Amino acid sequence: MEGPSLEGWDPEPSDALPLAEIVDRAFDYRGNTTVVKTDGTQIEGYLFNRDDNVAEPFVQIFDANGDGPFSIRYSEIRTIRFTGKDPAAGNSFAAWLRRKAETAGKVADPAVHDDRTSAER
């Protein structure tokens, strides 16, 4: 089941919303994010990898120019903003299945789309 898009979400890590959860959501997000570092610098781009099972957990990101990948340790991240457009928002799997079924139904009866006479077929 698909929930609402995270596009525009500007979370603030807390006990109820740990940074690790924000990182996981950013990893699953299909648009660009902006990683806000603890020193105030920001890097906008596509977060494509993360590993929290190492001594120093990190994320990896290609910046908006396509440069990288850049690795950023969790300890350097203040938050992650969901700043890019979510290209798949509103394109749920259920909607895809409906469109596929509608298309299949139209093509399923060749006589409807075939202008040839029965003798020509």
Summary of the structure (lengths in Angstrom):
residues: 121
radius of gyration: 22.1
end to end distance: 44.5
largest distance: 77.6
contacts: 283
relative contact order: 0.19
helix: 27%
strand: 25%
